[in-house]
Amino acid sequence: MGFMTRALILVSIVACLTSVAHAIAGQATFYTPPYVPSACFRNEDRGVMIAAANTGLFANRTACGTRYRVTCTGTTSNVLRPCTGNSVDVTIVDVCVSCAANELELSREAFAVIANPDAGRINIDYV
């Protein structure tokens, strides 16, 4: 195996580990339509793969339009195996004033991609 090939493999491994190391652990709940108006985009419909950020993450609208990849990591309820094994990419469109730090409120559709909605609240990682 040539030097360049080894170097490329090493860089790829480091890049993968770096993205995993920067994931934020938190929790997620969901909200239901209507999704407009929103704090970020007023009456502009941004689809259904959206989320509301906690006030710290929202940071006075600086998070508006930011995309996160969210993955279910486990349950906080009595629902066994709530995670689907999928991840979902969401765009921040609103603020969740009742959310705790590192908590996201996903649209019902986005939540259903990664977990059983019967769980209500799940543990997540988001990047």
GUKOLLO-404178 format. One line per 4 residues: number of its first residue (from 1); their letters; for each residue x negated, y, z of N, C-alpha, C. Coordinates in Angstrom, 3 decimals, padded with zeros to 6 digits. Each point is the difference from the previous one (the first is absolute). Layout:
# residues N
NUM = A = X Y Z X Y Z X Y Z  ...
END
This chain:
# residues 127
1 = MGFM = -000.858 -001.171 000.000 000.858 001.171 000.000 -000.900 001.228 000.000  000.242 000.933 -000.907 -000.827 001.175 -000.146 000.198 000.997 001.132  -000.964 000.891 000.114 000.032 001.030 001.044 001.247 000.871 -000.112  000.352 000.418 -001.199 001.169 000.874 -000.202 001.290 -000.712 000.411
5 = TRAL = 000.112 -001.260 -000.308 001.187 -000.760 000.373 000.119 -000.097 001.514  -001.119 -000.307 000.673 000.007 -000.070 001.466 000.359 001.351 000.605  -000.560 001.057 -000.541 000.277 001.344 000.517 001.475 000.352 -000.168  000.563 -000.341 -001.150 001.420 000.266 -000.251 000.888 -000.781 000.965
9 = ILVS = -000.330 -001.237 000.262 000.768 -000.808 000.949 -000.099 000.595 001.399  -001.166 000.410 000.417 -000.195 000.601 001.322 000.790 001.292 000.144  -000.030 000.845 -001.005 000.757 001.251 000.032 001.496 -000.292 000.080  000.471 -000.989 -000.729 001.422 -000.371 000.035 000.417 -000.480 001.382
13 = IVAC = -000.818 -000.807 000.619 000.308 -000.500 001.353 000.054 001.144 000.993  -000.960 000.890 -000.048 -000.029 001.151 000.917 001.217 000.888 -000.220  000.381 000.223 -001.242 001.172 000.830 -000.290 001.263 -000.620 000.578  000.154 -001.295 -000.125 001.176 -000.678 000.564 000.022 000.103 001.517
17 = LTSV = -001.120 -000.211 000.635 -000.064 000.072 001.459 000.247 001.418 000.496  -000.479 000.984 -000.730 000.206 001.388 000.397 001.473 000.354 -000.014  000.749 -000.409 -001.024 001.417 000.339 -000.064 000.783 -000.683 001.112  -000.366 -001.226 000.371 000.676 -000.694 001.093 -000.324 000.672 001.325
21 = AHAI = -001.240 000.449 000.174 -000.417 000.612 001.259 000.716 001.313 000.254  000.486 000.664 -001.021 000.648 001.295 000.164 001.516 -000.086 000.108  000.544 -001.184 000.023 001.446 -000.150 000.139 000.424 000.502 001.375  001.153 000.632 000.048 000.557 000.516 001.245 001.046 -000.987 000.492
25 = AGQA = -000.133 -000.441 001.231 000.993 -000.902 000.592 001.126 000.843 000.577  001.216 -000.437 -000.211 001.142 000.733 000.531 001.246 -000.850 -000.031  001.131 000.676 -000.035 001.286 -000.673 -000.089 000.850 000.696 -001.050  000.994 -000.725 -000.482 000.921 000.560 -000.986 001.431 -000.374 000.352
29 = TFYT = 000.881 000.936 -000.302 001.437 -000.207 000.041 000.494 000.386 -001.387  001.324 000.071 -000.174 000.493 000.445 -001.302 001.203 000.905 000.173  000.239 000.782 -001.044 001.193 000.846 -000.055 000.735 -000.281 -001.299  001.247 000.425 -000.053 000.859 -000.334 -001.137 000.404 001.261 -000.757
33 = PPYV = 000.467 -000.163 -001.249 000.415 001.154 -000.801 001.082 000.812 000.693  000.124 001.255 -000.350 -000.672 000.688 -001.108 -001.427 000.401 000.388  -000.913 -000.038 -000.976 -001.389 000.341 000.222 -000.312 001.450 -000.368  000.949 000.694 -000.580 -000.156 001.422 -000.297 001.126 000.755 000.693
37 = PSAC = -000.268 001.193 000.466 -001.252 000.745 -000.116 -001.072 -000.535 000.950  -001.259 000.316 -000.308 -001.118 -000.391 000.854 -000.803 001.239 000.372  -000.792 -000.120 001.046 -000.802 001.124 000.470 -001.062 000.416 -001.016  -000.449 -000.942 -000.812 -001.062 000.292 -000.967 000.515 000.498 -001.347
41 = FRNE = 001.020 -000.649 -000.505 000.404 000.226 -001.381 001.431 000.488 -000.153  000.581 000.460 001.094 001.370 000.509 000.035 000.969 -000.940 -000.715  000.591 000.400 -001.095 000.997 -000.805 -000.709 -000.571 -000.844 -001.133  -001.320 -000.029 -000.146 -000.634 -000.793 -001.055 -000.039 -001.471 000.411
45 = DRGV = 000.583 -000.860 -000.817 000.036 -001.431 000.270 -001.363 -000.601 -000.307  -000.629 -000.616 000.987 -001.314 -000.618 -000.164 000.080 -001.519 -000.011  001.187 -000.541 -000.280 000.165 -001.443 -000.067 000.282 -000.595 001.368  -000.210 -001.323 000.110 000.319 -000.677 001.252 -001.217 -000.600 000.703
49 = MIAA = -001.157 000.022 -000.625 -001.215 -000.477 000.671 -000.651 001.192 000.700  000.653 000.418 001.082 -000.351 001.238 000.691 -000.076 -000.249 001.500  -000.534 001.007 000.717 -000.111 -000.110 001.451 000.018 001.387 000.624  000.348 000.001 001.281 -000.099 001.193 000.830 -001.154 -000.233 000.972
53 = ANTG = -000.847 001.004 000.154 -001.181 -000.102 000.858 000.284 000.560 001.389  -000.689 -000.537 001.002 000.074 000.582 001.329 -000.537 001.435 -000.060  000.316 000.818 000.984 -000.348 001.423 -000.068 -001.502 000.245 -000.083  -000.801 -000.838 000.644 -001.453 000.167 -000.076 -000.531 -000.255 -001.396
57 = LFAN = 000.462 -001.070 -000.619 -000.419 -000.327 -001.363 000.571 001.001 -000.995  001.233 000.420 000.228 000.655 000.955 -000.895 -000.767 001.316 -000.041  -000.501 000.425 001.155 -000.888 001.165 000.124 000.494 001.209 -000.787  001.206 000.424 000.334 000.569 001.202 -000.620 -000.015 -000.068 -001.527
61 = RTAC = 000.444 -001.121 -000.530 000.174 -000.250 -001.438 -001.282 -000.352 -000.755  -001.139 -000.099 000.655 -001.212 -000.350 -000.750 000.044 -001.440 -000.518  000.828 -000.845 000.595 000.106 -001.397 -000.453 000.975 -000.170 -001.160  000.732 001.033 -000.337 000.989 -000.104 -001.082 -000.641 -000.513 -001.288
65 = GTRY = 000.581 -001.052 -000.553 -000.505 -000.567 -001.246 -001.110 -001.016 000.176  -000.530 -000.137 001.215 -001.059 -000.979 000.256 000.581 -001.402 -000.111  -000.777 -000.889 -000.633 000.448 -001.388 -000.170 -000.759 -000.886 000.983  000.718 -000.957 000.557 -000.588 -000.983 000.902 000.411 -001.392 -000.432
69 = RVTC = -000.903 -000.934 000.163 000.321 -001.414 -000.185 000.279 -000.553 001.386  001.198 -000.540 000.185 000.459 -000.468 001.307 000.152 -001.518 -000.034  -000.507 -000.660 001.037 000.069 -001.449 000.112 000.541 -000.376 001.376  000.960 -000.876 000.038 000.542 -000.520 001.256 -001.028 -000.939 000.621
73 = TGTT = -000.256 000.181 001.306 -000.962 -000.869 000.689 000.645 -000.836 001.097  001.271 000.260 000.306 000.656 -000.806 001.027 001.271 000.632 000.515  000.610 -000.677 000.921 001.299 000.413 000.512 -000.111 000.736 001.336  000.986 000.810 000.281 000.153 000.606 001.315 001.340 -000.424 000.600
77 = SNVL = 000.669 -000.929 -000.667 001.334 -000.425 000.430 000.054 -001.523 000.101  001.198 -000.519 000.121 000.198 -001.446 000.091 000.081 -000.682 -001.360  -000.137 000.759 -001.078 000.058 -000.590 -001.340 -001.323 -000.720 -000.268  000.082 -001.293 -000.201 -001.200 -000.780 -000.280 -000.439 000.202 -001.441
81 = RPCT = -001.275 000.180 -000.193 -000.603 000.162 -001.319 000.745 001.036 -000.858  000.015 001.269 000.436 000.729 001.000 -000.768 -000.730 000.425 -001.272  -001.308 -000.193 -000.046 -000.802 000.498 -001.120 000.178 -000.861 -001.250  000.066 000.656 -001.153 000.140 -000.703 -001.273 -001.344 -000.395 -000.591
85 = GNSV = -001.078 000.599 000.494 -001.319 -000.238 -000.572 -000.354 000.995 -001.090  000.931 000.894 -000.331 -000.234 001.020 -001.018 -000.449 001.307 000.638  -000.553 000.871 -000.805 -000.274 001.378 000.379 000.858 000.892 -000.879  000.190 001.242 000.435 000.781 000.944 -000.788 -000.710 001.350 000.010
89 = DVTI = 000.013 000.674 -001.142 -000.545 001.350 -000.095 001.141 000.991 000.143  -000.140 000.920 000.959 001.037 000.998 000.249 -000.596 001.399 -000.086  000.866 000.955 -000.279 -000.378 001.407 -000.048 000.668 000.722 001.164  -000.760 000.824 000.698 000.562 000.783 001.102 000.857 001.117 -000.585
93 = VDVC = 001.278 000.005 000.391 000.931 001.021 -000.486 000.671 000.766 001.131  -000.170 -000.482 001.232 000.740 000.608 001.113 -000.778 -000.151 001.294  000.531 000.620 001.039 -000.573 -000.097 001.336 000.961 -000.784 000.888  -000.557 -000.795 000.895 000.790 -000.757 000.981 -000.344 000.588 001.370
97 = VSCA = 000.837 000.893 000.484 -000.300 000.673 001.262 000.125 -000.929 001.199  000.740 -001.087 -000.119 000.150 -000.934 001.116 -001.028 -001.129 -000.026  -000.858 -000.024 -001.018 -001.000 -001.062 -000.115 -001.180 000.252 000.935  -000.546 -001.081 000.531 -001.210 000.068 000.810 -001.217 000.157 -000.916
101 = ANEL = -001.139 000.277 000.596 -001.246 000.097 -000.765 -000.247 -001.315 -000.730  -000.469 000.071 -001.226 -000.281 -001.149 -000.868 001.240 -000.799 -000.378  001.170 000.599 000.125 001.233 -000.656 -000.417 000.483 000.631 -001.302  000.469 -000.827 -000.909 000.613 000.454 -001.231 001.450 -000.457 -000.024
105 = ELSR = 000.836 000.791 -000.611 001.381 -000.395 -000.230 000.148 -000.185 -001.501  000.136 -001.238 -000.416 000.080 -000.334 -001.417 001.440 000.051 -000.475  000.178 000.219 -001.302 001.337 -000.182 -000.565 000.382 -001.463 000.202  001.277 -000.269 000.040 000.453 -001.385 000.192 -000.561 -000.900 -001.101
109 = EAFA = -000.046 000.500 -001.224 -000.494 -000.789 -001.138 -001.482 -000.335 000.162  -000.799 000.959 000.443 -001.432 -000.238 000.199 -000.225 -000.981 001.151  000.755 000.164 001.085 -000.099 -000.904 001.147 000.302 -001.431 -000.431  001.046 -000.169 -000.820 000.420 -001.336 -000.433 -001.051 -000.693 -000.869
113 = VIAN = -000.876 000.755 -000.640 -001.070 -000.609 -000.791 -000.988 -000.724 000.916  -000.251 000.553 001.187 -001.031 -000.566 000.878 000.544 -000.791 001.177  001.292 000.176 000.323 000.530 -000.675 001.189 001.509 -000.192 -000.081  000.489 -000.890 000.826 001.426 -000.226 000.152 000.604 001.202 000.735
117 = PDAG = 000.942 000.717 -000.600 000.597 001.158 000.676 000.641 -000.327 001.348  000.368 -001.266 000.236 000.557 -000.387 001.295 -000.994 000.236 001.139  -001.295 000.053 -000.309 -001.011 000.239 001.020 000.130 001.414 000.569  000.397 000.960 -000.838 000.188 001.369 000.465 -001.272 000.787 000.209
121 = RINI = -000.958 -000.558 000.714 -001.290 000.635 000.265 -001.059 -001.072 -000.148  -001.076 000.355 -000.723 -001.090 -000.952 -000.234 -001.344 000.664 000.267  -000.997 -000.812 000.207 -001.384 000.474 000.055 -000.521 000.075 -001.431  -000.770 001.036 -000.278 -000.519 000.204 -001.348 -001.456 000.441 000.022
125 = DYV = -000.635 -000.113 -001.132 -001.238 000.685 -000.332 000.306 000.849 -001.215  -000.524 001.220 -000.023 000.164 000.821 -001.199 -001.278 000.730 -000.319  -000.241 000.113 -001.295 -001.218 000.613 -000.523 000.387 001.028 -001.023
END
